[in-house]
Amino acid sequence: MLQVALVDLRKHSATFGARNTLYLGTLRRWQMVIPPGIAHGYKVIGTAPAMLVYLTDRFYDPKDEGRIPYNDQKIQYDWETQHK
């Protein structure tokens, strides 16, 4: 099971700054499309191993890469498992 965090960092978006959490795993074998400008991260939760397959729409370019610490104060994402 994966807890997937999404945060909209697109400054001109109507949802700028919005956060969302999705749970994916054996019972939710979803595919996700994450557009440019959406920060995303995940953590494995539960007791079973998890598998993540990451596909891109073009060849890897290091200039496209961006890293944000999981505990960045500007995003303030709560990484505790959120029971919904």
PyMOL Python script that loads the backbone (N, CA, C, O; Angstrom):
from pymol import cmd

cmd.read_pdbstr("""\
ATOM      1  N   MET A   1       0.848  -1.170   0.000  1.00  0.00           N
ATOM      2  CA  MET A   1       0.000   0.000   0.000  1.00  0.00           C
ATOM      3  C   MET A   1       0.892   1.232   0.000  1.00  0.00           C
ATOM      4  O   MET A   1       1.884   1.290   0.727  1.00  0.00           O
ATOM      5  N   LEU A   2       0.536   2.213  -0.816  1.00  0.00           N
ATOM      6  CA  LEU A   2       1.278   3.465  -0.915  1.00  0.00           C
ATOM      7  C   LEU A   2       0.394   4.634  -0.506  1.00  0.00           C
ATOM      8  O   LEU A   2      -0.772   4.706  -0.896  1.00  0.00           O
ATOM      9  N   GLN A   3       0.943   5.534   0.265  1.00  0.00           N
ATOM     10  CA  GLN A   3       0.293   6.820   0.531  1.00  0.00           C
ATOM     11  C   GLN A   3       0.951   7.805  -0.425  1.00  0.00           C
ATOM     12  O   GLN A   3       2.156   8.041  -0.340  1.00  0.00           O
ATOM     13  N   VAL A   4       0.174   8.377  -1.327  1.00  0.00           N
ATOM     14  CA  VAL A   4       0.695   9.279  -2.347  1.00  0.00           C
ATOM     15  C   VAL A   4       0.254  10.703  -2.019  1.00  0.00           C
ATOM     16  O   VAL A   4      -0.935  10.978  -1.858  1.00  0.00           O
ATOM     17  N   ALA A   5       1.226  11.595  -1.925  1.00  0.00           N
ATOM     18  CA  ALA A   5       0.965  13.001  -1.624  1.00  0.00           C
ATOM     19  C   ALA A   5       1.095  13.823  -2.899  1.00  0.00           C
ATOM     20  O   ALA A   5       2.035  13.644  -3.673  1.00  0.00           O
ATOM     21  N   LEU A   6       0.147  14.720  -3.107  1.00  0.00           N
ATOM     22  CA  LEU A   6       0.147  15.611  -4.268  1.00  0.00           C
ATOM     23  C   LEU A   6      -0.057  17.040  -3.781  1.00  0.00           C
ATOM     24  O   LEU A   6      -0.919  17.292  -2.939  1.00  0.00           O
ATOM     25  N   VAL A   7       0.733  17.978  -4.308  1.00  0.00           N
ATOM     26  CA  VAL A   7       0.594  19.394  -3.963  1.00  0.00           C
ATOM     27  C   VAL A   7       0.729  20.203  -5.249  1.00  0.00           C
ATOM     28  O   VAL A   7       1.690  20.031  -5.999  1.00  0.00           O
ATOM     29  N   ASP A   8      -0.231  21.078  -5.498  1.00  0.00           N
ATOM     30  CA  ASP A   8      -0.216  21.909  -6.707  1.00  0.00           C
ATOM     31  C   ASP A   8       0.720  23.095  -6.500  1.00  0.00           C
ATOM     32  O   ASP A   8       0.452  23.968  -5.674  1.00  0.00           O
ATOM     33  N   LEU A   9       1.819  23.122  -7.254  1.00  0.00           N
ATOM     34  CA  LEU A   9       2.795  24.221  -7.175  1.00  0.00           C
ATOM     35  C   LEU A   9       2.725  25.155  -8.384  1.00  0.00           C
ATOM     36  O   LEU A   9       3.616  25.980  -8.586  1.00  0.00           O
ATOM     37  N   ARG A  10       1.673  25.025  -9.182  1.00  0.00           N
ATOM     38  CA  ARG A  10       1.516  25.882 -10.370  1.00  0.00           C
ATOM     39  C   ARG A  10       0.932  27.223  -9.920  1.00  0.00           C
ATOM     40  O   ARG A  10      -0.240  27.304  -9.552  1.00  0.00           O
ATOM     41  N   LYS A  11       1.755  28.270  -9.951  1.00  0.00           N
ATOM     42  CA  LYS A  11       1.382  29.575  -9.388  1.00  0.00           C
ATOM     43  C   LYS A  11       0.102  30.163  -9.984  1.00  0.00           C
ATOM     44  O   LYS A  11      -0.623  30.866  -9.278  1.00  0.00           O
ATOM     45  N   HIS A  12      -0.196  29.903 -11.238  1.00  0.00           N
ATOM     46  CA  HIS A  12      -1.377  30.495 -11.878  1.00  0.00           C
ATOM     47  C   HIS A  12      -2.559  29.524 -11.929  1.00  0.00           C
ATOM     48  O   HIS A  12      -3.522  29.751 -12.662  1.00  0.00           O
ATOM     49  N   SER A  13      -2.485  28.470 -11.167  1.00  0.00           N
ATOM     50  CA  SER A  13      -3.564  27.485 -11.126  1.00  0.00           C
ATOM     51  C   SER A  13      -4.625  27.890 -10.109  1.00  0.00           C
ATOM     52  O   SER A  13      -4.306  28.466  -9.069  1.00  0.00           O
ATOM     53  N   ALA A  14      -5.874  27.592 -10.406  1.00  0.00           N
ATOM     54  CA  ALA A  14      -6.965  27.865  -9.457  1.00  0.00           C
ATOM     55  C   ALA A  14      -6.818  27.028  -8.195  1.00  0.00           C
ATOM     56  O   ALA A  14      -7.386  27.364  -7.156  1.00  0.00           O
ATOM     57  N   THR A  15      -6.057  25.941  -8.279  1.00  0.00           N
ATOM     58  CA  THR A  15      -5.868  25.067  -7.116  1.00  0.00           C
ATOM     59  C   THR A  15      -4.456  25.183  -6.537  1.00  0.00           C
ATOM     60  O   THR A  15      -4.000  24.274  -5.843  1.00  0.00           O
ATOM     61  N   PHE A  16      -3.762  26.287  -6.813  1.00  0.00           N
ATOM     62  CA  PHE A  16      -2.407  26.486  -6.309  1.00  0.00           C
ATOM     63  C   PHE A  16      -2.369  26.274  -4.795  1.00  0.00           C
ATOM     64  O   PHE A  16      -3.175  26.844  -4.061  1.00  0.00           O
ATOM     65  N   GLY A  17      -1.433  25.455  -4.341  1.00  0.00           N
ATOM     66  CA  GLY A  17      -1.269  25.182  -2.916  1.00  0.00           C
ATOM     67  C   GLY A  17      -2.143  24.065  -2.378  1.00  0.00           C
ATOM     68  O   GLY A  17      -1.956  23.629  -1.242  1.00  0.00           O
ATOM     69  N   ALA A  18      -3.092  23.595  -3.170  1.00  0.00           N
ATOM     70  CA  ALA A  18      -3.979  22.524  -2.699  1.00  0.00           C
ATOM     71  C   ALA A  18      -3.199  21.229  -2.526  1.00  0.00           C
ATOM     72  O   ALA A  18      -2.294  20.926  -3.304  1.00  0.00           O
ATOM     73  N   ARG A  19      -3.562  20.469  -1.495  1.00  0.00           N
ATOM     74  CA  ARG A  19      -2.922  19.186  -1.210  1.00  0.00           C
ATOM     75  C   ARG A  19      -3.966  18.078  -1.353  1.00  0.00           C
ATOM     76  O   ARG A  19      -5.152  18.286  -1.097  1.00  0.00           O
ATOM     77  N   ASN A  20      -3.505  16.909  -1.765  1.00  0.00           N
ATOM     78  CA  ASN A  20      -4.381  15.755  -1.850  1.00  0.00           C
ATOM     79  C   ASN A  20      -3.588  14.519  -1.464  1.00  0.00           C
ATOM     80  O   ASN A  20      -2.378  14.454  -1.683  1.00  0.00           O
ATOM     81  N   THR A  21      -4.264  13.549  -0.895  1.00  0.00           N
ATOM     82  CA  THR A  21      -3.641  12.285  -0.523  1.00  0.00           C
ATOM     83  C   THR A  21      -4.460  11.160  -1.121  1.00  0.00           C
ATOM     84  O   THR A  21      -5.683  11.132  -0.989  1.00  0.00           O
ATOM     85  N   LEU A  22      -3.782  10.234  -1.779  1.00  0.00           N
ATOM     86  CA  LEU A  22      -4.428   9.051  -2.338  1.00  0.00           C
ATOM     87  C   LEU A  22      -3.743   7.817  -1.764  1.00  0.00           C
ATOM     88  O   LEU A  22      -2.558   7.842  -1.433  1.00  0.00           O
ATOM     89  N   TYR A  23      -4.507   6.747  -1.653  1.00  0.00           N
ATOM     90  CA  TYR A  23      -3.966   5.470  -1.179  1.00  0.00           C
ATOM     91  C   TYR A  23      -4.115   4.456  -2.299  1.00  0.00           C
ATOM     92  O   TYR A  23      -5.216   4.220  -2.796  1.00  0.00           O
ATOM     93  N   LEU A  24      -3.002   3.863  -2.688  1.00  0.00           N
ATOM     94  CA  LEU A  24      -2.974   2.908  -3.793  1.00  0.00           C
ATOM     95  C   LEU A  24      -2.378   1.606  -3.302  1.00  0.00           C
ATOM     96  O   LEU A  24      -1.504   1.602  -2.435  1.00  0.00           O
ATOM     97  N   GLY A  25      -2.848   0.503  -3.854  1.00  0.00           N
ATOM     98  CA  GLY A  25      -2.305  -0.791  -3.462  1.00  0.00           C
ATOM     99  C   GLY A  25      -3.075  -1.922  -4.103  1.00  0.00           C
ATOM    100  O   GLY A  25      -3.693  -1.751  -5.154  1.00  0.00           O
ATOM    101  N   THR A  26      -3.035  -3.063  -3.476  1.00  0.00           N
ATOM    102  CA  THR A  26      -3.641  -4.265  -4.027  1.00  0.00           C
ATOM    103  C   THR A  26      -5.111  -4.061  -4.373  1.00  0.00           C
ATOM    104  O   THR A  26      -5.558  -4.512  -5.428  1.00  0.00           O
ATOM    105  N   LEU A  27      -5.858  -3.404  -3.525  1.00  0.00           N
ATOM    106  CA  LEU A  27      -7.282  -3.195  -3.783  1.00  0.00           C
ATOM    107  C   LEU A  27      -7.558  -1.944  -4.617  1.00  0.00           C
ATOM    108  O   LEU A  27      -8.682  -1.738  -5.075  1.00  0.00           O
ATOM    109  N   ARG A  28      -6.557  -1.128  -4.811  1.00  0.00           N
ATOM    110  CA  ARG A  28      -6.672   0.093  -5.629  1.00  0.00           C
ATOM    111  C   ARG A  28      -5.497   0.145  -6.581  1.00  0.00           C
ATOM    112  O   ARG A  28      -4.560   0.915  -6.368  1.00  0.00           O
ATOM    113  N   ARG A  29      -5.532  -0.637  -7.597  1.00  0.00           N
ATOM    114  CA  ARG A  29      -4.442  -0.696  -8.586  1.00  0.00           C
ATOM    115  C   ARG A  29      -4.646   0.383  -9.635  1.00  0.00           C
ATOM    116  O   ARG A  29      -4.869   0.097 -10.812  1.00  0.00           O
ATOM    117  N   TRP A  30      -4.565   1.608  -9.193  1.00  0.00           N
ATOM    118  CA  TRP A  30      -4.830   2.745 -10.058  1.00  0.00           C
ATOM    119  C   TRP A  30      -3.589   3.155 -10.837  1.00  0.00           C
ATOM    120  O   TRP A  30      -2.452   2.912 -10.433  1.00  0.00           O
ATOM    121  N   GLN A  31      -3.859   3.780 -11.958  1.00  0.00           N
ATOM    122  CA  GLN A  31      -2.815   4.489 -12.681  1.00  0.00           C
ATOM    123  C   GLN A  31      -3.055   5.969 -12.430  1.00  0.00           C
ATOM    124  O   GLN A  31      -4.196   6.430 -12.420  1.00  0.00           O
ATOM    125  N   MET A  32      -1.985   6.702 -12.230  1.00  0.00           N
ATOM    126  CA  MET A  32      -2.102   8.137 -12.001  1.00  0.00           C
ATOM    127  C   MET A  32      -1.353   8.889 -13.083  1.00  0.00           C
ATOM    128  O   MET A  32      -0.279   8.470 -13.514  1.00  0.00           O
ATOM    129  N   VAL A  33      -1.918   9.992 -13.515  1.00  0.00           N
ATOM    130  CA  VAL A  33      -1.230  10.911 -14.408  1.00  0.00           C
ATOM    131  C   VAL A  33      -0.971  12.172 -13.580  1.00  0.00           C
ATOM    132  O   VAL A  33      -1.902  12.803 -13.079  1.00  0.00           O
ATOM    133  N   ILE A  34       0.290  12.519 -13.448  1.00  0.00           N
ATOM    134  CA  ILE A  34       0.670  13.682 -12.645  1.00  0.00           C
ATOM    135  C   ILE A  34       1.223  14.739 -13.594  1.00  0.00           C
ATOM    136  O   ILE A  34       2.294  14.552 -14.171  1.00  0.00           O
ATOM    137  N   PRO A  35       0.500  15.849 -13.761  1.00  0.00           N
ATOM    138  CA  PRO A  35       0.953  16.876 -14.703  1.00  0.00           C
ATOM    139  C   PRO A  35       2.160  17.651 -14.180  1.00  0.00           C
ATOM    140  O   PRO A  35       2.429  17.643 -12.979  1.00  0.00           O
ATOM    141  N   PRO A  36       2.888  18.320 -15.074  1.00  0.00           N
ATOM    142  CA  PRO A  36       4.002  19.166 -14.645  1.00  0.00           C
ATOM    143  C   PRO A  36       3.512  20.211 -13.644  1.00  0.00           C
ATOM    144  O   PRO A  36       2.419  20.757 -13.789  1.00  0.00           O
ATOM    145  N   GLY A  37       4.324  20.480 -12.637  1.00  0.00           N
ATOM    146  CA  GLY A  37       3.990  21.472 -11.642  1.00  0.00           C
ATOM    147  C   GLY A  37       3.278  20.923 -10.416  1.00  0.00           C
ATOM    148  O   GLY A  37       3.001  21.663  -9.472  1.00  0.00           O
ATOM    149  N   ILE A  38       2.981  19.630 -10.427  1.00  0.00           N
ATOM    150  CA  ILE A  38       2.367  18.993  -9.262  1.00  0.00           C
ATOM    151  C   ILE A  38       3.472  18.236  -8.524  1.00  0.00           C
ATOM    152  O   ILE A  38       4.022  17.258  -9.029  1.00  0.00           O
ATOM    153  N   ALA A  39       3.783  18.718  -7.310  1.00  0.00           N
ATOM    154  CA  ALA A  39       4.779  18.018  -6.496  1.00  0.00           C
ATOM    155  C   ALA A  39       4.145  16.716  -6.020  1.00  0.00           C
ATOM    156  O   ALA A  39       2.959  16.678  -5.693  1.00  0.00           O
ATOM    157  N   HIS A  40       4.927  15.668  -5.985  1.00  0.00           N
ATOM    158  CA  HIS A  40       4.389  14.376  -5.578  1.00  0.00           C
ATOM    159  C   HIS A  40       5.456  13.564  -4.867  1.00  0.00           C
ATOM    160  O   HIS A  40       6.650  13.669  -5.145  1.00  0.00           O
ATOM    161  N   GLY A  41       4.983  12.761  -3.952  1.00  0.00           N
ATOM    162  CA  GLY A  41       5.852  11.871  -3.209  1.00  0.00           C
ATOM    163  C   GLY A  41       5.008  10.743  -2.655  1.00  0.00           C
ATOM    164  O   GLY A  41       3.780  10.776  -2.730  1.00  0.00           O
ATOM    165  N   TYR A  42       5.665   9.757  -2.105  1.00  0.00           N
ATOM    166  CA  TYR A  42       4.909   8.626  -1.570  1.00  0.00           C
ATOM    167  C   TYR A  42       5.675   7.991  -0.429  1.00  0.00           C
ATOM    168  O   TYR A  42       6.879   8.190  -0.266  1.00  0.00           O
ATOM    169  N   LYS A  43       4.938   7.221   0.358  1.00  0.00           N
ATOM    170  CA  LYS A  43       5.582   6.370   1.342  1.00  0.00           C
ATOM    171  C   LYS A  43       4.824   5.042   1.349  1.00  0.00           C
ATOM    172  O   LYS A  43       3.618   4.992   1.111  1.00  0.00           O
ATOM    173  N   VAL A  44       5.549   3.992   1.622  1.00  0.00           N
ATOM    174  CA  VAL A  44       4.954   2.665   1.717  1.00  0.00           C
ATOM    175  C   VAL A  44       4.363   2.527   3.114  1.00  0.00           C
ATOM    176  O   VAL A  44       5.028   2.800   4.113  1.00  0.00           O
ATOM    177  N   ILE A  45       3.107   2.102   3.169  1.00  0.00           N
ATOM    178  CA  ILE A  45       2.454   1.884   4.452  1.00  0.00           C
ATOM    179  C   ILE A  45       1.944   0.443   4.485  1.00  0.00           C
ATOM    180  O   ILE A  45       1.805  -0.185   3.435  1.00  0.00           O
ATOM    181  N   GLY A  46       1.673  -0.071   5.638  1.00  0.00           N
ATOM    182  CA  GLY A  46       1.207  -1.445   5.757  1.00  0.00           C
ATOM    183  C   GLY A  46       2.364  -2.388   6.008  1.00  0.00           C
ATOM    184  O   GLY A  46       3.478  -1.960   6.313  1.00  0.00           O
ATOM    185  N   THR A  47       2.090  -3.676   5.876  1.00  0.00           N
ATOM    186  CA  THR A  47       3.093  -4.687   6.200  1.00  0.00           C
ATOM    187  C   THR A  47       3.621  -5.428   4.983  1.00  0.00           C
ATOM    188  O   THR A  47       4.624  -6.134   5.087  1.00  0.00           O
ATOM    189  N   ALA A  48       2.979  -5.286   3.840  1.00  0.00           N
ATOM    190  CA  ALA A  48       3.410  -6.002   2.633  1.00  0.00           C
ATOM    191  C   ALA A  48       4.286  -5.100   1.768  1.00  0.00           C
ATOM    192  O   ALA A  48       4.130  -3.879   1.794  1.00  0.00           O
ATOM    193  N   PRO A  49       5.203  -5.688   1.003  1.00  0.00           N
ATOM    194  CA  PRO A  49       6.001  -4.884   0.076  1.00  0.00           C
ATOM    195  C   PRO A  49       5.096  -4.189  -0.950  1.00  0.00           C
ATOM    196  O   PRO A  49       4.014  -4.685  -1.262  1.00  0.00           O
ATOM    197  N   ALA A  50       5.533  -3.067  -1.459  1.00  0.00           N
ATOM    198  CA  ALA A  50       4.781  -2.332  -2.475  1.00  0.00           C
ATOM    199  C   ALA A  50       5.624  -2.214  -3.740  1.00  0.00           C
ATOM    200  O   ALA A  50       6.854  -2.239  -3.688  1.00  0.00           O
ATOM    201  N   MET A  51       4.939  -2.084  -4.878  1.00  0.00           N
ATOM    202  CA  MET A  51       5.638  -1.903  -6.145  1.00  0.00           C
ATOM    203  C   MET A  51       5.125  -0.622  -6.797  1.00  0.00           C
ATOM    204  O   MET A  51       3.918  -0.406  -6.912  1.00  0.00           O
ATOM    205  N   LEU A  52       6.053   0.211  -7.216  1.00  0.00           N
ATOM    206  CA  LEU A  52       5.724   1.450  -7.901  1.00  0.00           C
ATOM    207  C   LEU A  52       6.393   1.403  -9.265  1.00  0.00           C
ATOM    208  O   LEU A  52       7.599   1.177  -9.357  1.00  0.00           O
ATOM    209  N   VAL A  53       5.624   1.615 -10.321  1.00  0.00           N
ATOM    210  CA  VAL A  53       6.165   1.687 -11.675  1.00  0.00           C
ATOM    211  C   VAL A  53       5.979   3.124 -12.141  1.00  0.00           C
ATOM    212  O   VAL A  53       4.862   3.639 -12.173  1.00  0.00           O
ATOM    213  N   TYR A  54       7.066   3.750 -12.493  1.00  0.00           N
ATOM    214  CA  TYR A  54       7.083   5.175 -12.825  1.00  0.00           C
ATOM    215  C   TYR A  54       7.388   5.314 -14.313  1.00  0.00           C
ATOM    216  O   TYR A  54       8.471   4.934 -14.759  1.00  0.00           O
ATOM    217  N   LEU A  55       6.454   5.851 -15.079  1.00  0.00           N
ATOM    218  CA  LEU A  55       6.641   6.056 -16.516  1.00  0.00           C
ATOM    219  C   LEU A  55       6.621   7.547 -16.816  1.00  0.00           C
ATOM    220  O   LEU A  55       5.944   8.319 -16.136  1.00  0.00           O
ATOM    221  N   THR A  56       7.364   7.943 -17.830  1.00  0.00           N
ATOM    222  CA  THR A  56       7.385   9.345 -18.241  1.00  0.00           C
ATOM    223  C   THR A  56       6.975   9.457 -19.704  1.00  0.00           C
ATOM    224  O   THR A  56       6.954   8.459 -20.426  1.00  0.00           O
ATOM    225  N   ASP A  57       6.653  10.664 -20.139  1.00  0.00           N
ATOM    226  CA  ASP A  57       6.228  10.860 -21.524  1.00  0.00           C
ATOM    227  C   ASP A  57       7.381  11.303 -22.438  1.00  0.00           C
ATOM    228  O   ASP A  57       7.169  11.611 -23.611  1.00  0.00           O
ATOM    229  N   ARG A  58       8.595  11.329 -21.887  1.00  0.00           N
ATOM    230  CA  ARG A  58       9.773  11.675 -22.705  1.00  0.00           C
ATOM    231  C   ARG A  58      11.022  11.131 -22.021  1.00  0.00           C
ATOM    232  O   ARG A  58      10.972  10.666 -20.882  1.00  0.00           O
ATOM    233  N   PHE A  59      12.141  11.198 -22.736  1.00  0.00           N
ATOM    234  CA  PHE A  59      13.394  10.730 -22.173  1.00  0.00           C
ATOM    235  C   PHE A  59      13.805  11.599 -20.986  1.00  0.00           C
ATOM    236  O   PHE A  59      13.476  12.783 -20.926  1.00  0.00           O
ATOM    237  N   TYR A  60      14.511  11.007 -20.067  1.00  0.00           N
ATOM    238  CA  TYR A  60      14.958  11.699 -18.860  1.00  0.00           C
ATOM    239  C   TYR A  60      15.881  12.859 -19.201  1.00  0.00           C
ATOM    240  O   TYR A  60      16.818  12.711 -19.985  1.00  0.00           O
ATOM    241  N   ASP A  61      15.609  14.005 -18.611  1.00  0.00           N
ATOM    242  CA  ASP A  61      16.457  15.184 -18.740  1.00  0.00           C
ATOM    243  C   ASP A  61      16.682  15.716 -17.327  1.00  0.00           C
ATOM    244  O   ASP A  61      15.721  16.116 -16.670  1.00  0.00           O
ATOM    245  N   PRO A  62      17.930  15.731 -16.841  1.00  0.00           N
ATOM    246  CA  PRO A  62      18.189  16.201 -15.471  1.00  0.00           C
ATOM    247  C   PRO A  62      17.662  17.607 -15.200  1.00  0.00           C
ATOM    248  O   PRO A  62      17.385  17.931 -14.045  1.00  0.00           O
ATOM    249  N   LYS A  63      17.512  18.454 -16.220  1.00  0.00           N
ATOM    250  CA  LYS A  63      16.993  19.805 -16.025  1.00  0.00           C
ATOM    251  C   LYS A  63      15.518  19.786 -15.607  1.00  0.00           C
ATOM    252  O   LYS A  63      15.035  20.755 -15.022  1.00  0.00           O
ATOM    253  N   ASP A  64      14.805  18.705 -15.898  1.00  0.00           N
ATOM    254  CA  ASP A  64      13.399  18.583 -15.511  1.00  0.00           C
ATOM    255  C   ASP A  64      13.240  18.175 -14.052  1.00  0.00           C
ATOM    256  O   ASP A  64      12.153  18.274 -13.483  1.00  0.00           O
ATOM    257  N   GLU A  65      14.311  17.725 -13.466  1.00  0.00           N
ATOM    258  CA  GLU A  65      14.259  17.169 -12.115  1.00  0.00           C
ATOM    259  C   GLU A  65      14.213  18.277 -11.069  1.00  0.00           C
ATOM    260  O   GLU A  65      14.892  19.296 -11.197  1.00  0.00           O
ATOM    261  N   GLY A  66      13.422  18.070 -10.059  1.00  0.00           N
ATOM    262  CA  GLY A  66      13.365  19.000  -8.939  1.00  0.00           C
ATOM    263  C   GLY A  66      13.142  18.209  -7.669  1.00  0.00           C
ATOM    264  O   GLY A  66      12.380  17.242  -7.663  1.00  0.00           O
ATOM    265  N   ARG A  67      13.782  18.599  -6.619  1.00  0.00           N
ATOM    266  CA  ARG A  67      13.642  17.893  -5.340  1.00  0.00           C
ATOM    267  C   ARG A  67      13.148  18.865  -4.282  1.00  0.00           C
ATOM    268  O   ARG A  67      13.603  20.005  -4.197  1.00  0.00           O
ATOM    269  N   ILE A  68      12.217  18.391  -3.486  1.00  0.00           N
ATOM    270  CA  ILE A  68      11.706  19.150  -2.356  1.00  0.00           C
ATOM    271  C   ILE A  68      11.791  18.226  -1.151  1.00  0.00           C
ATOM    272  O   ILE A  68      11.320  17.091  -1.227  1.00  0.00           O
ATOM    273  N   PRO A  69      12.370  18.665  -0.053  1.00  0.00           N
ATOM    274  CA  PRO A  69      12.423  17.801   1.130  1.00  0.00           C
ATOM    275  C   PRO A  69      11.016  17.405   1.584  1.00  0.00           C
ATOM    276  O   PRO A  69      10.074  18.189   1.469  1.00  0.00           O
ATOM    277  N   TYR A  70      10.887  16.205   2.090  1.00  0.00           N
ATOM    278  CA  TYR A  70       9.581  15.708   2.517  1.00  0.00           C
ATOM    279  C   TYR A  70       8.959  16.588   3.603  1.00  0.00           C
ATOM    280  O   TYR A  70       7.737  16.619   3.747  1.00  0.00           O
ATOM    281  N   ASN A  71       9.780  17.295   4.356  1.00  0.00           N
ATOM    282  CA  ASN A  71       9.281  18.111   5.462  1.00  0.00           C
ATOM    283  C   ASN A  71       9.385  19.618   5.179  1.00  0.00           C
ATOM    284  O   ASN A  71       9.477  20.413   6.114  1.00  0.00           O
ATOM    285  N   ASP A  72       9.371  20.008   3.919  1.00  0.00           N
ATOM    286  CA  ASP A  72       9.476  21.411   3.534  1.00  0.00           C
ATOM    287  C   ASP A  72       8.362  22.231   4.194  1.00  0.00           C
ATOM    288  O   ASP A  72       7.185  21.897   4.062  1.00  0.00           O
ATOM    289  N   GLN A  73       8.726  23.288   4.892  1.00  0.00           N
ATOM    290  CA  GLN A  73       7.759  24.101   5.624  1.00  0.00           C
ATOM    291  C   GLN A  73       6.796  24.856   4.707  1.00  0.00           C
ATOM    292  O   GLN A  73       5.684  25.182   5.123  1.00  0.00           O
ATOM    293  N   LYS A  74       7.203  25.138   3.467  1.00  0.00           N
ATOM    294  CA  LYS A  74       6.316  25.844   2.544  1.00  0.00           C
ATOM    295  C   LYS A  74       5.140  24.965   2.110  1.00  0.00           C
ATOM    296  O   LYS A  74       4.057  25.468   1.811  1.00  0.00           O
ATOM    297  N   ILE A  75       5.361  23.667   2.080  1.00  0.00           N
ATOM    298  CA  ILE A  75       4.299  22.747   1.659  1.00  0.00           C
ATOM    299  C   ILE A  75       3.492  22.270   2.864  1.00  0.00           C
ATOM    300  O   ILE A  75       2.269  22.152   2.785  1.00  0.00           O
ATOM    301  N   GLN A  76       4.151  22.003   3.948  1.00  0.00           N
ATOM    302  CA  GLN A  76       3.506  21.569   5.188  1.00  0.00           C
ATOM    303  C   GLN A  76       2.584  20.370   4.981  1.00  0.00           C
ATOM    304  O   GLN A  76       1.427  20.391   5.400  1.00  0.00           O
ATOM    305  N   TYR A  77       3.093  19.340   4.341  1.00  0.00           N
ATOM    306  CA  TYR A  77       2.303  18.121   4.165  1.00  0.00           C
ATOM    307  C   TYR A  77       2.445  17.242   5.409  1.00  0.00           C
ATOM    308  O   TYR A  77       3.551  17.029   5.905  1.00  0.00           O
ATOM    309  N   ASP A  78       1.336  16.744   5.896  1.00  0.00           N
ATOM    310  CA  ASP A  78       1.309  15.869   7.065  1.00  0.00           C
ATOM    311  C   ASP A  78       1.486  14.425   6.600  1.00  0.00           C
ATOM    312  O   ASP A  78       0.567  13.840   6.027  1.00  0.00           O
ATOM    313  N   TRP A  79       2.656  13.854   6.843  1.00  0.00           N
ATOM    314  CA  TRP A  79       2.958  12.502   6.375  1.00  0.00           C
ATOM    315  C   TRP A  79       2.401  11.408   7.278  1.00  0.00           C
ATOM    316  O   TRP A  79       2.597  10.227   6.990  1.00  0.00           O
ATOM    317  N   GLU A  80       1.722  11.757   8.347  1.00  0.00           N
ATOM    318  CA  GLU A  80       1.060  10.726   9.151  1.00  0.00           C
ATOM    319  C   GLU A  80      -0.047  10.110   8.313  1.00  0.00           C
ATOM    320  O   GLU A  80      -0.691  10.805   7.527  1.00  0.00           O
ATOM    321  N   THR A  81      -0.273   8.818   8.473  1.00  0.00           N
ATOM    322  CA  THR A  81      -1.334   8.151   7.733  1.00  0.00           C
ATOM    323  C   THR A  81      -2.660   8.792   8.102  1.00  0.00           C
ATOM    324  O   THR A  81      -3.013   8.893   9.276  1.00  0.00           O
ATOM    325  N   GLN A  82      -3.378   9.217   7.093  1.00  0.00           N
ATOM    326  CA  GLN A  82      -4.656   9.903   7.294  1.00  0.00           C
ATOM    327  C   GLN A  82      -5.779   8.892   7.094  1.00  0.00           C
ATOM    328  O   GLN A  82      -6.017   8.441   5.973  1.00  0.00           O
ATOM    329  N   HIS A  83      -6.453   8.544   8.146  1.00  0.00           N
ATOM    330  CA  HIS A  83      -7.529   7.552   8.065  1.00  0.00           C
ATOM    331  C   HIS A  83      -8.783   8.223   7.529  1.00  0.00           C
ATOM    332  O   HIS A  83      -9.423   9.025   8.209  1.00  0.00           O
ATOM    333  N   LYS A  84      -9.117   7.876   6.294  1.00  0.00           N
ATOM    334  CA  LYS A  84     -10.283   8.495   5.648  1.00  0.00           C
ATOM    335  C   LYS A  84     -11.398   7.483   5.531  1.00  0.00           C
ATOM    336  O   LYS A  84     -12.470   7.802   5.016  1.00  0.00           O
TER     337      LYS A  84
END
""", "prot")
cmd.dss("prot")
cmd.show_as("cartoon", "prot")
cmd.util.cbc("prot")
cmd.orient("prot")
